[in-house]
Amino acid sequence: MKRLHKDQRGLTIIELLVVIILTGLITAAITTTFFQVFDMNTRTANHMSALSQVQHAGKIVSQDILQTQTVLTGDTEGFPLSLNWTEGGITGDSHEVIYTLKDGELWRSETIGGDSTTTRVAEYINPTETNCCCDCDRDGYCDGSCGCDGGVVIFTVTATVGEESEQRIYRVQPRPGS
């Protein structure tokens, strides 16, 4: 067995404790950073998802409102929203589109000449912050249910994914004569 000389020393308990504490602090900092990045990525993804749902709903509903000749809003925050129009030209097909909110999803039912289809337009829709109404006198405020000629339909849609929300307000004038 080899003997230690006076000038040879090992690590003291204090030095070992300092190394262990520093290693723990570095590990805690790395772990905290990792979770912050993960949380930020989740929040960003949720926000982008909510934004996508709101934009898609606004696009589809706005396209239908632009074509409509008759707008009828329901009793529950404007839903169901019923839109009707007749195609010009050779076919003269009659269209009826009804939007409903059910369990956080916006649904579109379309009937053209007796054939019906139903599609989901958007999900994560917040029903308490989503509504549709008419602004008959064009003062920027809802006048209630639709049916006025020359008015503007105000469609407010809010999507909430996780803790992230996005809201858009669409003001669309139906085609003349509605």
N, C-alpha and C positions, 0 to 999 in steps of 0.2 A: 504494500500500500504506500502511496506517495504522500508525503507530508507537505502541507502548505507552508510556504515561506512567509515571512512577515509581510512582504510587499505584495503578496497575492491575496486578493479578497474576493468574495462572492457578492451577490446582491443582498442588501439588507431587507428586512420586512417592510420598512418605510418605502424603499424604492419599488418593491413589488406592489404595494398598495397604490402608489402614485401611478404606475403603469396600468393597473387594473381600473382605476378610476378614470384615467384618460381614455382607455379603450371603451369603457361604458359610455362616456360622454360623446365620443365620436360615433358610436353605434346608435345612440339615441338621436343624434342630429341627423344621421343618414336616414333612420327610420321615419322621423318626423317629416323630413323633406319628401320622402317617397310617398307618404300618405297625403301630404298637401298636393303633390302633383297629381296623384290618383283622384283626389277629391275635385280638383280643378278640371281635370279631363272629364269627369262624370258630369259636373255642372255645365261645362261647355257643350257636351253631347246632348244633355237634356234641353238646354236652351235652343240649340240648333234644331232639335226635333220639334219643339213647340213652335218655333218660327216657321218651319216647313209645313206643319199642319195648318197653321193660321193662313199662310200664303196660299196653300192649295185650296182650302175652303173658300177663301175670298175670291180666287180666280174662277172657280167653278160656279159659285152662286152669282157672281157679277156677270158672267157670260149669259147665264139664264135670264137674269133680270133685264139685261140689255135687249133681249128678244121678246120679252113678255108683253102681252097686251092687257092682262088682268093680273093684279097682285092682291092676294088675300092673306092677311096675317092671322094667326091663331091667338087664343087667349093667354097662352103661357109664354110670355116674353116674345111674342111674335111667331111662335111655332105651334103647330105646323105652318110652314110658309108654303102657300100654294101659288104657282105661276102657270098661266095659260096663254097660249098663242097659236095662231094658225099660220102655217107656212104659205108663202106666196108661191107663185109659179104653177107648174103643171100639177104637182101632187096635191097641194092644198091640205096637207096633213095637219091634224089637230094635235097639239102637244099639251100635256099636263105634267108638270113637275112639282112634286111635293117634297119639301125638306122637313125632316124630323130630327129631334135630339133624343137619343136614348142611351142611357148608361155611359155618358161621356163620349158618344160617337155621333157624328152628323151623317145622316143617311139621305140619299137622293133616290126617290122613286119616280120613274118616268114612264108615261103611257103615251104611245104614238099609235093612233089608229087601232086601238084595242090590244096592242102588244105592250107588255109591261116588263120593266127591268128595275132592279133595286141594287144600288151600289153604296158602299161606305165611302164617303167623301173625306172624312178626317176623324182622327181619334184624339183622345186626351182633351176633348173640348170641355171647358168649364161651363156648365149650364147656367150657373147663377150670373155669369158675366158675358153671356152670349145672348144677343137678341136681334130682332128685326122689326123695324117700324117704318112709317112714312113721315116725310116732312113735306106736307102739302103746300105750305106757304113759303118754303125754302128759306127759313130763318135759321137753319142749322139744328133745330130741335125736333124731337119726335112729336107728331100730332096724334099719334095713336095708330089704329089699324089703317091699312091701305085701302085705296079705292078712289083716291083723288086723281083727277086728270092733271098731268104736267108736274106732278110732285116728284120727289126724290126718295128712293128707298135707302134707308140707313141700316146697314148690316154690320153689327159689332160682333166680333168673334175673338174668344180668348182660349188659348190652349195652355194647360199646365202639365208639365212633365217633371216628376220629382218635386223639387221646390222652385223650379224655374217656370215663369209664366211669360207669355207674349200675347199682346193684344193689338188688333188692327181694326180700324173703322173704315168701312167702304161706303161711299155715297154714290149710288148709281141711279141714273135716270132711265126708266123704261122707255121703250121706243114710243114715238109720238102716237097719240090716239089711244093710249092705255088708260 
